[in-house]
Every structure is written in structure tokens, then in C-alpha cells.
Amino acid sequence: MKRKGARHVGWVVDGLLRKLEQRTVKKANAVMAAWAAAAGEEEKKHARPVSLKNGRLMVITENSSWLYKLTLEKKGILERFNANYTGRKKALDIRFRVGSIDVE
């Protein structure tokens, strides 16, 4: 016997997964937009944000020279990032790491 208003578990799980995916995509878009506004034209070519978790923005840089340059500019970049970030929780810190930059 079905209860009035009862839903199939699969439908509920699908709905929850869609909402989570939408939030994740929305957050990623907000991070990318804020980074684009915070970083200079050259910086955007040599570094990209990969995550924002627990108040820490993780940015991958092309090489150690860019890591050093961006580290020196971290305070200003963080201020500009937060001024442009539309998410709920602002970044408290930026961590730069050397890694592979995928050019889109």
C-alpha cells in the first residue's frame, strides 16, 4: 500500500544529486569569475583556481616563478577576489601550488 505523497527513493536521490551538482557548478563559476576579476591578464594565463574549501582558495601555477610572483601579490589578489566573489563564504587565504595548467 502506497502512502499519500510517498516518492520512490530513486527519484529523491536523483533530485538531491541534481541540486548538489547545480550548487557545485554555480560555486565553480563564481570562483572562476572572481578569479578573472582579481588576477591580471598575465596572471590568468599562468595560474588558475582549482578549489575553494574551508576558506582556502587553492590556485595552481605554471611554475615556481609564477608561484613566487603571486605569493608576493597574495594580499591584493585576495582582497579583489573577495570583492568579486558572489558565494556565501569568502576566501580567508590563498595557497599557490605548481602544477599543470590546462589551457581552455
FIKOLZA-1660 file (N, C-alpha, C; in steps of 0.1 Angstrom, whole numbers, plus 5000, padded with zeros to 4 digits):
% residues 104
   i   px   py   pz ch aa at
   1 5008 4988 5000  A  M  N
   1 5000 5000 5000  A  M CA
   1 5009 5012 5000  A  M  C
   2 5006 5021 4991  A  K  N
   2 5014 5034 4990  A  K CA
   2 5007 5044 4999  A  K  C
   3 5016 5052 5005  A  R  N
   3 5011 5063 5013  A  R CA
   3 5010 5075 5004  A  R  C
   4 5000 5083 5008  A  K  N
   4 4998 5095 5000  A  K CA
   4 5010 5104 5001  A  K  C
   5 5015 5109 4989  A  G  N
   5 5026 5117 4989  A  G CA
   5 5040 5110 4989  A  G  C
   6 5040 5097 4990  A  A  N
   6 5052 5089 4991  A  A CA
   6 5059 5090 4977  A  A  C
   7 5072 5090 4977  A  R  N
   7 5080 5090 4965  A  R CA
   7 5090 5079 4964  A  R  C
   8 5093 5075 4952  A  H  N
   8 5103 5065 4950  A  H CA
   8 5116 5070 4955  A  H  C
   9 5124 5062 4962  A  V  N
   9 5137 5066 4967  A  V CA
   9 5146 5071 4956  A  V  C
  10 5146 5064 4945  A  G  N
  10 5154 5068 4933  A  G CA
  10 5152 5082 4929  A  G  C
  11 5139 5086 4929  A  W  N
  11 5135 5100 4925  A  W CA
  11 5141 5110 4935  A  W  C
  12 5140 5107 4947  A  V  N
  12 5145 5116 4958  A  V CA
  12 5160 5117 4956  A  V  C
  13 5167 5106 4955  A  V  N
  13 5182 5106 4953  A  V CA
  13 5186 5114 4941  A  V  C
  14 5179 5112 4930  A  D  N
  14 5182 5119 4917  A  D CA
  14 5180 5134 4919  A  D  C
  15 5170 5138 4926  A  G  N
  15 5167 5152 4928  A  G CA
  15 5178 5158 4937  A  G  C
  16 5182 5151 4947  A  L  N
  16 5193 5156 4956  A  L CA
  16 5206 5157 4948  A  L  C
  17 5209 5147 4940  A  L  N
  17 5222 5148 4932  A  L CA
  17 5222 5160 4922  A  L  C
  18 5210 5162 4916  A  R  N
  18 5209 5173 4907  A  R CA
  18 5211 5187 4914  A  R  C
  19 5206 5188 4926  A  K  N
  19 5207 5200 4934  A  K CA
  19 5222 5202 4938  A  K  C
  20 5228 5191 4942  A  L  N
  20 5243 5192 4946  A  L CA
  20 5251 5196 4934  A  L  C
  21 5249 5190 4922  A  E  N
  21 5256 5193 4910  A  E CA
  21 5254 5208 4906  A  E  C
  22 5242 5213 4907  A  Q  N
  22 5239 5226 4904  A  Q CA
  22 5247 5236 4913  A  Q  C
  23 5247 5233 4926  A  R  N
  23 5254 5241 4935  A  R CA
  23 5269 5241 4933  A  R  C
  24 5275 5229 4929  A  T  N
  24 5289 5228 4927  A  T CA
  24 5293 5236 4914  A  T  C
  25 5285 5235 4904  A  V  N
  25 5287 5242 4891  A  V CA
  25 5286 5257 4894  A  V  C
  26 5276 5261 4901  A  K  N
  26 5274 5275 4904  A  K CA
  26 5286 5281 4912  A  K  C
  27 5291 5273 4922  A  K  N
  27 5302 5278 4930  A  K CA
  27 5315 5278 4921  A  K  C
  28 5317 5268 4913  A  A  N
  28 5329 5269 4904  A  A CA
  28 5328 5281 4895  A  A  C
  29 5317 5284 4889  A  N  N
  29 5315 5295 4881  A  N CA
  29 5318 5308 4888  A  N  C
  30 5313 5309 4901  A  A  N
  30 5315 5321 4909  A  A CA
  30 5330 5323 4912  A  A  C
  31 5337 5312 4915  A  V  N
  31 5351 5312 4918  A  V CA
  31 5359 5316 4905  A  V  C
  32 5356 5311 4894  A  M  N
  32 5363 5315 4882  A  M CA
  32 5361 5329 4878  A  M  C
  33 5348 5334 4880  A  A  N
  33 5345 5348 4877  A  A CA
  33 5353 5357 4886  A  A  C
  34 5353 5354 4899  A  A  N
  34 5360 5362 4909  A  A CA
  34 5375 5362 4906  A  A  C
  35 5381 5351 4902  A  W  N
  35 5395 5350 4899  A  W CA
  35 5398 5358 4887  A  W  C
  36 5390 5358 4877  A  A  N
  36 5392 5365 4865  A  A CA
  36 5392 5380 4868  A  A  C
  37 5384 5385 4877  A  A  N
  37 5384 5399 4881  A  A CA
  37 5396 5402 4890  A  A  C
  38 5401 5393 4898  A  A  N
  38 5411 5396 4908  A  A CA
  38 5425 5395 4902  A  A  C
  39 5427 5386 4893  A  A  N
  39 5440 5383 4887  A  A CA
  39 5442 5392 4874  A  A  C
  40 5454 5396 4872  A  G  N
  40 5457 5404 4860  A  G CA
  40 5457 5395 4847  A  G  C
  41 5458 5401 4836  A  E  N
  41 5457 5394 4823  A  E CA
  41 5469 5383 4822  A  E  C
  42 5481 5387 4826  A  E  N
  42 5492 5377 4826  A  E CA
  42 5490 5366 4836  A  E  C
  43 5485 5370 4848  A  E  N
  43 5483 5360 4858  A  E CA
  43 5473 5349 4854  A  E  C
  44 5463 5354 4847  A  K  N
  44 5453 5344 4843  A  K CA
  44 5458 5334 4833  A  K  C
  45 5468 5338 4826  A  K  N
  45 5475 5329 4816  A  K CA
  45 5483 5318 4823  A  K  C
  46 5488 5321 4835  A  H  N
  46 5498 5313 4841  A  H CA
  46 5493 5306 4854  A  H  C
  47 5481 5309 4858  A  A  N
  47 5476 5303 4871  A  A CA
  47 5461 5302 4870  A  A  C
  48 5455 5292 4877  A  R  N
  48 5441 5291 4877  A  R CA
  48 5436 5285 4890  A  R  C
  49 5425 5289 4895  A  P  N
  49 5419 5284 4908  A  P CA
  49 5414 5269 4906  A  P  C
  50 5416 5261 4915  A  V  N
  50 5411 5247 4914  A  V CA
  50 5401 5244 4925  A  V  C
  51 5401 5251 4936  A  S  N
  51 5391 5248 4946  A  S CA
  51 5390 5260 4957  A  S  C
  52 5379 5260 4963  A  L  N
  52 5377 5269 4975  A  L CA
  52 5370 5261 4985  A  L  C
  53 5378 5257 4995  A  K  N
  53 5373 5248 5006  A  K CA
  53 5377 5253 5019  A  K  C
  54 5369 5254 5029  A  N  N
  54 5372 5258 5043  A  N CA
  54 5379 5272 5043  A  N  C
  55 5375 5281 5034  A  G  N
  55 5380 5294 5033  A  G CA
  55 5394 5295 5026  A  G  C
  56 5398 5284 5021  A  R  N
  56 5411 5284 5014  A  R CA
  56 5410 5283 4999  A  R  C
  57 5414 5293 4992  A  L  N
  57 5414 5292 4977  A  L CA
  57 5427 5286 4972  A  L  C
  58 5426 5275 4965  A  M  N
  58 5438 5268 4960  A  M CA
  58 5439 5272 4946  A  M  C
  59 5451 5276 4942  A  V  N
  59 5455 5281 4929  A  V CA
  59 5467 5273 4924  A  V  C
  60 5466 5268 4912  A  I  N
  60 5477 5261 4905  A  I CA
  60 5484 5271 4897  A  I  C
  61 5497 5271 4898  A  T  N
  61 5506 5280 4890  A  T CA
  61 5514 5272 4880  A  T  C
  62 5518 5278 4869  A  E  N
  62 5525 5271 4858  A  E CA
  62 5539 5267 4863  A  E  C
  63 5546 5275 4871  A  N  N
  63 5559 5272 4875  A  N CA
  63 5562 5279 4888  A  N  C
  64 5574 5277 4894  A  S  N
  64 5578 5283 4906  A  S CA
  64 5579 5298 4905  A  S  C
  65 5583 5303 4894  A  S  N
  65 5584 5318 4892  A  S CA
  65 5570 5325 4894  A  S  C
  66 5560 5319 4888  A  W  N
  66 5547 5324 4890  A  W CA
  66 5542 5322 4904  A  W  C
  67 5545 5311 4910  A  L  N
  67 5541 5309 4924  A  L CA
  67 5547 5320 4933  A  L  C
  68 5560 5323 4931  A  Y  N
  68 5566 5334 4939  A  Y CA
  68 5560 5347 4936  A  Y  C
  69 5558 5351 4923  A  K  N
  69 5552 5364 4920  A  K CA
  69 5538 5365 4926  A  K  C
  70 5530 5355 4925  A  L  N
  70 5516 5356 4930  A  L CA
  70 5516 5356 4945  A  L  C
  71 5525 5349 4951  A  T  N
  71 5526 5349 4966  A  T CA
  71 5529 5363 4971  A  T  C
  72 5538 5370 4964  A  L  N
  72 5541 5384 4968  A  L CA
  72 5528 5393 4966  A  L  C
  73 5519 5390 4957  A  E  N
  73 5507 5398 4954  A  E CA
  73 5495 5392 4961  A  E  C
  74 5497 5382 4970  A  K  N
  74 5486 5375 4976  A  K CA
  74 5475 5384 4983  A  K  C
  75 5480 5393 4991  A  K  N
  75 5470 5402 4998  A  K CA
  75 5461 5409 4989  A  K  C
  76 5466 5416 4979  A  G  N
  76 5458 5423 4969  A  G CA
  76 5449 5414 4961  A  G  C
  77 5454 5403 4957  A  I  N
  77 5446 5393 4950  A  I CA
  77 5434 5388 4958  A  I  C
  78 5437 5385 4971  A  L  N
  78 5427 5380 4980  A  L CA
  78 5416 5391 4982  A  L  C
  79 5420 5403 4984  A  E  N
  79 5410 5414 4985  A  E CA
  79 5401 5416 4973  A  E  C
  80 5407 5416 4961  A  R  N
  80 5400 5417 4949  A  R CA
  80 5391 5405 4946  A  R  C
  81 5396 5393 4950  A  F  N
  81 5388 5381 4948  A  F CA
  81 5375 5382 4957  A  F  C
  82 5377 5385 4969  A  N  N
  82 5365 5386 4978  A  N CA
  82 5356 5397 4974  A  N  C
  83 5361 5407 4969  A  A  N
  83 5352 5418 4965  A  A CA
  83 5343 5414 4953  A  A  C
  84 5348 5404 4945  A  N  N
  84 5341 5400 4933  A  N CA
  84 5334 5386 4935  A  N  C
  85 5337 5379 4946  A  Y  N
  85 5331 5366 4948  A  Y CA
  85 5317 5367 4953  A  Y  C
  86 5308 5360 4946  A  T  N
  86 5293 5361 4950  A  T CA
  86 5289 5349 4958  A  T  C
  87 5298 5340 4962  A  G  N
  87 5294 5329 4971  A  G CA
  87 5292 5333 4985  A  G  C
  88 5287 5324 4993  A  R  N
  88 5283 5327 5007  A  R CA
  88 5296 5330 5016  A  R  C
  89 5306 5321 5015  A  K  N
  89 5317 5322 5023  A  K CA
  89 5329 5327 5016  A  K  C
  90 5335 5338 5020  A  K  N
  90 5346 5344 5014  A  K CA
  90 5359 5336 5016  A  K  C
  91 5369 5338 5008  A  A  N
  91 5382 5332 5010  A  A CA
  91 5390 5339 5021  A  A  C
  92 5396 5331 5030  A  L  N
  92 5404 5336 5041  A  L CA
  92 5419 5336 5037  A  L  C
  93 5422 5327 5028  A  D  N
  93 5436 5326 5024  A  D CA
  93 5437 5320 5010  A  D  C
  94 5449 5322 5004  A  I  N
  94 5451 5316 4991  A  I CA
  94 5464 5308 4992  A  I  C
  95 5463 5296 4987  A  R  N
  95 5475 5287 4986  A  R CA
  95 5478 5285 4972  A  R  C
  96 5491 5287 4968  A  F  N
  96 5496 5285 4955  A  F CA
  96 5504 5272 4954  A  F  C
  97 5502 5265 4943  A  R  N
  97 5509 5252 4941  A  R CA
  97 5513 5252 4926  A  R  C
  98 5525 5246 4924  A  V  N
  98 5529 5244 4910  A  V CA
  98 5522 5232 4905  A  V  C
  99 5517 5233 4893  A  G  N
  99 5510 5221 4887  A  G CA
  99 5508 5224 4872  A  G  C
 100 5500 5215 4866  A  S  N
 100 5497 5216 4852  A  S CA
 100 5486 5225 4850  A  S  C
 101 5488 5235 4841  A  I  N
 101 5477 5244 4837  A  I CA
 101 5471 5240 4824  A  I  C
 102 5458 5236 4824  A  D  N
 102 5451 5232 4812  A  D CA
 102 5446 5245 4806  A  D  C
 103 5451 5248 4794  A  V  N
 103 5446 5259 4787  A  V CA
 103 5433 5256 4780  A  V  C
 104 5423 5264 4782  A  E  N
 104 5410 5261 4776  A  E CA
 104 5408 5270 4763  A  E  C
% end
